[in-house]
Amino acid sequence: MDIHARIYVAGHRGLVGSAIVRRLLAEGADNLLLRTHQELDLTHQAQVEEFFTTEKPEYVFLAAARVGGIHANSTYPAEFIRDNLAIQTNVIHSAWKHGAKKLLFLGSSCIYPRDCPQPIKEEYLLTGPLESTNEWYAIAKIAGLKMCQAYRQQYGFDAVCAMPTNLYGPGDNFHPENSHVMPALIRRIHEAKLVDSSEVVIWGSGQPLREFLHVDDLADALMFLMNNYSNGSIINVGSGQELSISNLAHLVSDVIGYQGELTFDRSKPDGTPRKLLDIGKLGRLGWRAQLGLSAGIDDTYRWFKASQTHSRA
């Protein structure tokens, strides 16, 4: 990828998009095309078409999506499938139509079957039922990656699809109900520490195993793929390390310095029992994650505290 080309980062204010922008700027990018949701509604076909007609991006990072945790997926299933299908369809088609050289589509590890063998290989896609708590988002993402593959097959469009594991880092969504597990734990344990609460209640049994990747590591991987990968096959991006939700919660407590008790509400859903990606394919290409989990949580917590201070200023 020519770092001085016209590069469009869709969703540049989100967790992934903001990390991609940080990395591009660090590499010397000087022609970034960035639009807020107010400036460009990606679910609106006419607006997307006008943007690509006028700006003609040469490279596209498609990181825009409606995202959220179990509660959000369960509460807003229509929005999750409708908005993600619209965003993907509009951006992929317009990018091809207006001559983009390459597009990188961001999927998710939730595209894989709920009970598929571990660690999860790319070829396990569509071999079994999805996890019911996030199937709306997963089905939309599967449609997006299949659209990329179809446009490559029929038109020769260089669209590549990366499937990241659970992400966290600066810019995450710390909403008390609609966030993923990592930011949710950071916020709840932080707030418990502030009020000197003796207990934090966490959804589920604490037993499910999860893999986490700092978003700056993901941005590094995406730059690597833009420069070194051109294939229709999807490719996993992860850390290769997993831990239980219980161990994660205790690690977050240690980083924050919370001294109270962590208890688990088993009446709440656990989600997928285990979700570890097989990252051998990406590893054989020569990439691996660099940031350890404790350091990554500390970085994220410092960003969260700074954002809270700024919002009150």
C-alpha positions as CSV (number, residue, x, y, z in Angstrom):
1,M,0.0,0.0,0.0
2,D,1.2,3.4,-0.9
3,I,1.2,5.3,2.4
4,H,0.7,8.6,0.6
5,A,-2.3,7.4,-1.4
6,R,-5.9,8.4,-0.8
7,I,-6.8,6.1,2.2
8,Y,-10.4,5.9,3.5
9,V,-10.9,4.6,7.1
10,A,-14.6,3.9,7.5
11,G,-15.5,4.1,11.2
12,H,-12.4,6.2,12.1
13,R,-13.9,7.2,15.5
14,G,-14.5,3.7,16.7
15,L,-12.2,1.3,18.6
16,V,-10.6,-0.2,15.5
17,G,-10.9,2.7,13.2
18,S,-9.1,5.1,15.6
19,A,-6.3,2.6,16.0
20,I,-5.9,2.3,12.3
21,V,-5.7,6.0,11.9
22,R,-3.1,6.3,14.7
23,R,-1.0,3.7,12.9
24,L,-1.4,5.2,9.5
25,L,-0.3,8.6,10.8
26,A,2.7,7.1,12.5
27,E,3.7,5.5,9.2
28,G,3.5,8.9,7.5
29,A,0.0,8.9,5.8
30,D,-0.8,12.3,4.7
31,N,-4.0,11.9,2.5
32,L,-6.5,10.2,4.9
33,L,-10.2,10.5,4.0
34,L,-12.2,10.6,7.3
35,R,-15.9,11.3,7.7
36,T,-18.0,11.2,10.9
37,H,-21.4,9.6,10.9
38,Q,-23.0,13.0,10.7
39,E,-20.9,13.8,7.6
40,L,-21.5,10.5,5.9
41,D,-24.2,7.9,6.9
42,L,-22.8,4.6,5.6
43,T,-26.3,3.0,5.8
44,H,-27.5,5.5,3.2
45,Q,-26.6,4.3,-0.3
46,A,-26.8,7.6,-2.1
47,Q,-24.5,9.3,0.4
48,V,-21.9,6.5,0.1
49,E,-22.1,6.6,-3.7
50,E,-21.6,10.4,-3.7
51,F,-18.6,10.1,-1.4
52,F,-16.8,7.5,-3.6
53,T,-17.7,9.4,-6.8
54,T,-16.1,12.6,-5.4
55,E,-13.2,11.3,-3.3
56,K,-12.2,8.1,-5.1
57,P,-10.3,6.4,-2.3
58,E,-7.5,4.1,-3.5
59,Y,-7.4,2.0,-0.3
60,V,-10.3,1.3,2.1
61,F,-10.3,0.0,5.7
62,L,-13.9,-1.1,6.4
63,A,-14.0,-0.8,10.2
64,A,-17.4,0.8,10.5
65,A,-20.0,-1.4,12.1
66,R,-22.8,-1.4,14.7
67,V,-21.2,-3.4,17.6
68,G,-22.0,-4.4,21.2
69,G,-22.0,-7.2,23.7
70,I,-24.6,-9.8,24.6
71,H,-27.1,-7.3,26.0
72,A,-27.0,-5.1,23.0
73,N,-27.2,-7.9,20.5
74,S,-30.2,-9.4,22.3
75,T,-32.0,-6.0,22.7
76,Y,-31.4,-4.6,19.2
77,P,-31.3,-7.6,16.8
78,A,-33.0,-5.7,14.0
79,E,-30.5,-2.8,14.1
80,F,-27.6,-5.1,14.3
81,I,-28.4,-7.1,11.2
82,R,-29.9,-4.2,9.2
83,D,-27.3,-1.6,9.8
84,N,-24.3,-3.9,9.3
85,L,-25.7,-5.3,6.1
86,A,-26.3,-1.8,4.7
87,I,-22.9,-0.5,5.7
88,Q,-21.0,-3.4,4.1
89,T,-23.1,-3.5,1.0
90,N,-22.8,0.2,0.3
91,V,-19.0,0.5,1.0
92,I,-17.8,-2.7,-0.7
93,H,-19.9,-2.0,-3.9
94,S,-18.9,1.6,-4.2
95,A,-15.2,0.8,-3.5
96,W,-15.2,-1.7,-6.4
97,K,-17.3,0.5,-8.7
98,H,-15.0,3.5,-8.3
99,G,-11.7,1.7,-8.7
100,A,-10.3,1.2,-5.2
101,K,-7.1,-0.8,-5.4
102,K,-7.7,-2.7,-2.2
103,L,-10.3,-3.1,0.5
104,L,-9.8,-4.7,3.9
105,F,-13.0,-5.9,5.5
106,L,-13.1,-6.4,9.3
107,G,-15.2,-9.4,10.4
108,S,-15.3,-11.0,13.9
109,S,-14.6,-14.3,15.5
110,C,-18.3,-14.6,16.3
111,I,-18.8,-15.7,12.7
112,Y,-17.7,-19.2,13.7
113,P,-20.0,-21.9,15.0
114,R,-20.8,-21.9,18.7
115,D,-19.4,-25.4,19.3
116,C,-16.7,-25.8,16.7
117,P,-13.4,-27.4,17.5
118,Q,-10.7,-25.3,19.3
119,P,-8.6,-23.5,18.4
120,I,-10.8,-22.2,15.6
121,K,-9.5,-22.6,12.1
122,E,-10.7,-20.4,9.2
123,E,-12.2,-23.5,7.4
124,Y,-14.6,-24.0,10.3
125,L,-16.8,-21.2,8.9
126,L,-20.4,-22.3,8.2
127,T,-19.9,-25.8,9.7
128,G,-22.4,-25.5,12.5
129,P,-25.0,-23.3,14.3
130,L,-24.0,-19.9,15.5
131,E,-24.1,-18.6,19.1
132,S,-27.7,-17.4,19.6
133,T,-26.7,-14.3,21.7
134,N,-24.9,-12.6,18.7
135,E,-26.2,-14.4,15.6
136,W,-27.6,-11.2,14.1
137,Y,-24.2,-9.5,14.0
138,A,-22.5,-12.7,13.0
139,I,-24.8,-13.3,10.0
140,A,-24.3,-9.8,8.8
141,K,-20.5,-10.2,9.0
142,I,-20.6,-13.6,7.2
143,A,-22.6,-11.8,4.4
144,G,-19.9,-9.1,4.3
145,L,-17.0,-11.5,3.9
146,K,-19.0,-13.5,1.3
147,M,-19.6,-10.3,-0.6
148,C,-15.9,-9.6,-0.6
149,Q,-15.2,-13.1,-1.9
150,A,-17.9,-12.8,-4.6
151,Y,-16.5,-9.5,-5.8
152,R,-13.0,-11.0,-6.0
153,Q,-14.3,-14.0,-7.9
154,Q,-16.5,-12.1,-10.4
155,Y,-14.7,-8.8,-10.8
156,G,-11.1,-9.4,-9.6
157,F,-11.6,-6.9,-6.8
158,D,-8.7,-7.1,-4.2
159,A,-10.9,-7.4,-1.1
160,V,-9.3,-9.2,1.9
161,C,-11.1,-10.3,5.1
162,A,-9.6,-10.3,8.6
163,M,-11.4,-12.0,11.5
164,P,-10.1,-10.5,14.7
165,T,-10.6,-12.0,18.1
166,N,-12.1,-10.1,21.1
167,L,-10.6,-6.6,21.0
168,Y,-10.0,-3.9,23.6
169,G,-8.0,-0.7,24.0
170,P,-8.2,3.1,23.9
171,G,-11.4,4.2,22.2
172,D,-13.5,1.2,23.4
173,N,-17.2,1.5,24.3
174,F,-17.6,1.6,28.1
175,H,-21.4,1.9,28.2
176,P,-22.7,0.3,31.4
177,E,-25.1,-2.0,29.4
178,N,-24.0,-2.2,25.8
179,S,-20.3,-2.8,26.1
180,H,-18.2,-5.9,25.6
181,V,-16.8,-7.8,28.5
182,M,-13.4,-6.1,28.9
183,P,-14.6,-2.5,29.0
184,A,-17.6,-3.5,31.0
185,L,-15.3,-5.1,33.7
186,I,-13.0,-2.1,33.7
187,R,-15.9,0.4,34.2
188,R,-17.7,-1.6,36.8
189,I,-14.6,-2.4,38.9
190,H,-13.3,1.2,38.6
191,E,-16.7,2.5,39.8
192,A,-16.7,0.0,42.7
193,K,-13.3,1.2,43.7
194,L,-14.4,4.8,43.7
195,V,-17.3,4.2,46.1
196,D,-15.3,1.6,48.1
197,S,-17.9,-1.1,47.3
198,S,-17.2,-4.5,48.9
199,E,-18.5,-6.5,46.0
200,V,-18.8,-6.5,42.2
201,V,-21.3,-8.8,40.6
202,I,-20.4,-10.2,37.2
203,W,-22.7,-11.7,34.6
204,G,-22.4,-15.5,34.1
205,S,-20.4,-18.2,35.7
206,G,-16.9,-16.8,35.0
207,Q,-15.9,-20.1,33.3
208,P,-16.0,-19.3,29.6
209,L,-12.6,-18.9,28.0
210,R,-11.8,-15.9,25.9
211,E,-8.9,-14.6,23.8
212,F,-8.1,-10.8,23.8
213,L,-6.1,-8.6,21.4
214,H,-5.1,-5.0,22.0
215,V,-6.5,-2.8,19.2
216,D,-3.0,-1.4,18.5
217,D,-1.8,-4.9,17.8
218,L,-4.8,-5.4,15.4
219,A,-3.9,-2.1,13.6
220,D,-0.4,-3.4,13.1
221,A,-1.8,-6.7,11.8
222,L,-4.1,-4.9,9.3
223,M,-1.2,-2.8,8.0
224,F,0.7,-6.1,7.6
225,L,-2.1,-7.7,5.6
226,M,-2.6,-4.6,3.4
227,N,1.0,-4.9,2.4
228,N,1.5,-8.7,2.4
229,Y,-1.8,-10.5,1.8
230,S,-4.0,-10.7,-1.3
231,N,-6.3,-13.7,-1.2
232,G,-10.0,-14.4,-1.0
233,S,-9.6,-16.7,2.0
234,I,-10.4,-15.2,5.4
235,I,-7.6,-14.9,7.9
236,N,-7.8,-14.9,11.7
237,V,-6.1,-12.2,13.8
238,G,-5.5,-13.0,17.5
239,S,-3.0,-13.2,20.3
240,G,-3.0,-17.0,20.6
241,Q,-3.6,-16.6,24.4
242,E,-6.8,-17.3,26.3
243,L,-8.1,-17.0,29.9
244,S,-11.4,-17.5,31.7
245,I,-13.7,-14.5,32.4
246,S,-13.1,-15.1,36.1
247,N,-9.3,-14.8,35.7
248,L,-9.8,-11.8,33.4
249,A,-11.9,-10.1,36.1
250,H,-9.3,-10.7,38.8
251,L,-6.6,-9.4,36.4
252,V,-8.6,-6.2,35.8
253,S,-9.0,-5.9,39.6
254,D,-5.3,-6.1,40.1
255,V,-4.6,-3.5,37.5
256,I,-7.2,-1.1,38.9
257,G,-6.2,-1.8,42.5
258,Y,-9.7,-2.9,43.6
259,Q,-9.7,-4.9,46.9
260,G,-13.3,-6.0,47.1
261,E,-14.9,-9.4,46.2
262,L,-15.9,-10.6,42.8
263,T,-19.0,-12.7,42.6
264,F,-20.6,-14.3,39.5
265,D,-24.3,-14.3,38.7
266,R,-25.0,-17.7,37.2
267,S,-28.5,-16.8,36.2
268,K,-27.1,-14.6,33.4
269,P,-26.0,-16.0,30.1
270,D,-22.4,-17.0,29.5
271,G,-22.3,-16.9,25.7
272,T,-19.9,-19.1,23.8
273,P,-18.1,-21.5,26.2
274,R,-14.7,-21.1,24.5
275,K,-13.5,-19.0,21.6
276,L,-9.8,-19.2,20.7
277,L,-8.7,-18.5,17.2
278,D,-6.1,-20.6,15.3
279,I,-3.6,-17.9,14.2
280,G,-1.2,-20.3,12.5
281,K,-2.1,-18.9,9.0
282,L,-1.1,-15.3,9.9
283,G,1.9,-16.5,11.9
284,R,3.2,-18.4,8.9
285,L,3.1,-15.1,7.0
286,G,5.3,-13.6,9.7
287,W,3.1,-11.6,12.1
288,R,2.4,-12.0,15.8
289,A,1.0,-9.9,18.6
290,Q,3.4,-7.9,20.7
291,L,1.5,-6.4,23.7
292,G,0.8,-8.5,26.8
293,L,-2.6,-8.6,28.4
294,S,-1.6,-6.9,31.7
295,A,0.2,-4.0,29.9
296,G,-2.7,-3.7,27.5
297,I,-5.3,-3.5,30.3
298,D,-3.2,-0.9,32.1
299,D,-3.0,1.2,28.9
300,T,-6.8,0.9,28.4
301,Y,-7.5,1.8,32.0
302,R,-5.4,4.9,31.8
303,W,-7.2,6.0,28.6
304,F,-10.6,5.3,30.3
305,K,-9.7,7.4,33.3
306,A,-8.4,10.2,31.1
307,S,-11.6,10.2,29.0
308,Q,-13.7,10.3,32.2
309,T,-11.8,13.3,33.4
310,H,-12.1,15.0,30.1
311,S,-15.9,14.4,29.9
312,R,-16.4,16.1,33.3
313,A,-14.2,19.1,32.4
